[in-house]
């Protein structure tokens, strides 16, 4: 896609944009209640979580709603995704009531609610922050938590808060954090730091053409920052 000028809106809108205008793939049909499993033990039935099925749902949701604005084929797909997120979030809330919840559950709950934030589900942003802060208070250096929380903060128009988390993730080996950092610095108008991180990302992911397009646009003065609410 050829653009004479790339408009960078507020970080909440276009931080993680791509240049593909292709329709999103159809969102699948799932039964979120299936994530709860039961097994027989000597003391009776024991409940568990089917993380494989949960991750299958999250991977599909992530394809449509990790970036803002979310992309769905139809309004019906979008509404079904919203309902799935609400159901999954509520189910995981029960597990999070444990004083020491499983970090893997916390991580997924944070991600689910960040998707809910992108889909304008009320209260999802606050829940996302609370969950990731809880996770990071126990494991401050967790690379996945820092990356996911940093991306969420950047997308929630809090770039200054996002940068320390993204830098921790990058230092821990999360290569995609370099792209997120580049776009976050770009949203702040720091083109030097944006180029530094985008070039780093391009070395790590040479097959991703988006970084090359953005780098070229920055170097040739084709970036136009546009403030949007």
N, C-alpha and C positions, 0 to 999 in steps of 0.2 A: 504494500500500500504506500503510495507516494503522498507525502504531505509537505506543503510549502512551509507551514508553521505548525508546530505542535503546541497546543494550548494545555498548560498544566493548571488544572483547577486546584482548589483547596485540597489538601492531602486526603481529606475524608472522601473525596469523590474519585480521584484518578490516580491514587498512589501506585496501585498495582495494575494499571491498565495494560492491555495488550493491543496490538494493531490488527487483530483478526476481528472481522465483523461477521464471521460465520455464526449461524444459529447454534445455541447450546444443544448438547445432546439431550434426548428425552430423559427426564428424571424417572427413575424406576419406581415400582410399586413395592412397598415394604410393610412388614408388620412389626413395628418397634417393640411390641410386647414380647416378641420372640427372643429378645436379648436376655430375658430372665430364664434360667434353666433350673431344673430340680434334679437332684440325685438322691438315691437311697443310701443312708448311712446307718450304722448300728443304733444311733440315737434318733433316727427318723429321717424325714426329708430335709435336705439342705439346699438352699437357694444359691445360685451362682450367676455369673454374667458371661454370656457368649461374646467374647471380645471380637472374634472373627466376624460374626454377623454385624455387631455394632460398627466395626471398622468398615465393613462393606457399605453400610448406609452412609457413614461419615465421608467416605471417599466420594460417593456419588453426590452428596450434598456439597462437598467441598468444590467439586467441578463447577457447580452452579453459583455458589454463594460465598466462596472465600474472598473473591474480589468484589469491589463495589463499582457500579451497580450489579446486582445479581442478574444472571441470564437464564431464562427458562423458555422452553418452546411455547408453552401456553400458560394462560392464567391459572388453569386447573393444576398444572404441574407445580407452579409456584405455591398455590394454596395447600397442596398436598405436602410440599416440603415444609411449609410453615407448621402444619399440624404435626408432622413427624418430629420437628425440632422441639415443639412444645411438649410432646409426649416423652421424648427421650430426656429432655431437661428435667421434667418432673420426676421421672423414674430415677435418674441419677441423684437428684436432690435427696432422696431417701438414703442412699449410700453415703452421701456427703455429711449426713447428720452424725455419722460415727466420729468420735473425737480424733481418730487417726485413720482417715480414709486412705485407700490405696492410691499412690501417686499416679498410676496409670488411669484410674477413674477420674481423678482431679484433672489431669491433662485433657482427657476427652470431654469432660464437662465444660472446661474452659473453652475448648474449640467449638462445641455445640452452641454455646451461648454467644460466641463471637459471630457465628453464622446467623443466629437469631438477631443480633444487633444489625447486621447488614440487611436483614429482611424486615427491619423496623418493628420487631416484636418488643413491646414495652417491657422495660426492666432488664433486658438482656445485656445491655452494656454494663450496668452496675454489677450484675451477677458475674460477668466475665472478669472484671477487675478484681472482685472479691475472691474468686476462685484462684486466679493466677497469683495474687498476692499471698494467698494461703499456701499455695504450692511452693512459691519461691521463698517464703519465710522458712520453710523446712529444708529446701534445697536451692540455695541462692545461685548456684552455678549450673543448674540444670539447663543444658543447651536447647532442648526442644521447648521448654517452658519459656525461656527468655526470648527465643525466636518468635513463638506464637504470640506471646504477650506484646512483644515489640511491634509486630505487624498490626495487632489489634489497636494499640495506642496510636500508631501512625495513621491508621485508617479512621480512627476516632478524632482526628485533628489535634493530636497531642504529640507532635513530632519531637519536641525537646525531651519529653518523658520516654519516648520510644527509643531514642538513640542509645542510651546506656545498655538497654536490654539487647538490642540488636548487635552492639559491639561485643557483648559477652558471648552471644551465640556465635558470632563470626570467629572470635578467638578460640572457641571450643570446637571449631571445625564445621559449622553449618554454613556451607558455601552460599546458599541462597540468601543469607543475611546480608551479603555484600550488595546484592541488587536492591533489597529493601532499604539498606542504608543509603545507597546512591539516590534513590527516589525520595527518601526522607530529606536528605540534605538539599536536593533540588527544590523541594517544596518550600524550604527555608531560604532559598535564594543563594545558597553556598555552592556555586558551580564547581569550584575547585575540589571540594570534598566529594561532590556528587560524581565528578569524573573519576576521581581516585578510586572510589568504590565500584563504580560501574565497569571501569577497566579491569579491576580485580575480578569482578564477577564474570566478565567476558573471557578471561583466561581460564577460569574454573569451568565455565559452560560455553565453550566455543560454538556450539551448535544452536544456541539461542539467539536468533536474529533480532529480537526486541532490543537487547542492550546495544547492539551496533547502531540501530536506527536512532536511539535516544542519544547516544554518544555523539553521533554525527550532527544531530539537531542542536545539541549544546554547543559544540565547537563552531558551528556555522551560524550561531545566533538565531536559530529558528525555534527557540523556546519562548513561549509567551505565558507568563504566569497570570492567571485570572482568579481573583478571589471570588469564591462562591460559598454560600451557606450550606 
